[in-house]
Amino acid sequence: MKNIPKLIVMLTYNDMTVKNAYEIFGRCKDSKALYWGFKEEGLPPDKMKELYAYMKKCGMTTVLEVVAYTEDECLNGAKTAVECGCDILMGTLFFESVNEYCQKHHLKYMPFVGQVKERPSVLFGSAEEMIKQANEYIKHGVFGFDLLGYRHKSCASELIKKFVAQVNAPVCVAGSVNSYARLKEIKDCGAWAFTIGSAFFDKRFGDDIPDQINNVCEYMERRRL
């Protein structure tokens, strides 16, 4: 049986943390989602730490996704994740300095693959290039990968399917997961996890956010007839 992909709820909109993230989490903490996170931009550091502490108190696995492309910015993102007590660092371009810092501090590292630009981020490059890149990073001990599959302009579905099949590490499909059709593709390929942020605020899976979270989790758990 294939892995049931985990939902990582991102309290973000257009790749920025929403200002009322603490209140939203409070309303949603009893939903079916067990993985929670947000971006490095949008909240001051003290508010980030406060929210992550609340998530951990509620038994959640915590994620910081960093949309950064220079080595200094990426390393600063890793340091923020450690200071906040996060379990997983997603995003950043891969740098050995970031990887070494994550390993030293027992932080699971899931860097971007491919050519990532702009904010909200956009993905460029071929599946073959990304698979080769990922398999090289695995040799350096990364935990897994942040694949911005649906941010690719030309071959999103095929890219995700190929990448998950040919990379022997956890893959999180992140960004623009905004329909049941895309959930089905993620479910069919057996990705380790996926993120949803903006789509919940756009009410793509229902009305209230806690109900949408449960709708998505129940869909992913549902067995085929």
Salt bridges, closest charged atoms under 4 A:
ASP15 OD1 - LYS39 NZ 3.53
ASP15 OD1 - ARG151 NH2 3.41
ASP30 OD2 - LYS29 NZ 3.60
GLU40 OE2 - ARG119 NH1 2.84
GLU50 OE1 - LYS47 NZ 3.77
GLU65 OE1 - LYS39 NZ 3.03
ASP87 OD2 - LYS56 NZ 2.69
GLU96 OE1 - HIS140 ND1 2.80
GLU128 OE2 - LYS162 NZ 3.28
GLU136 OE1 - LYS139 NZ 3.52
GLU136 OE2 - HIS140 NE2 3.77
ASP188 OD2 - LYS184 NZ 2.70
ASP188 OD1 - ARG224 NH2 2.24
ASP208 OD1 - ARG27 NH1 3.13
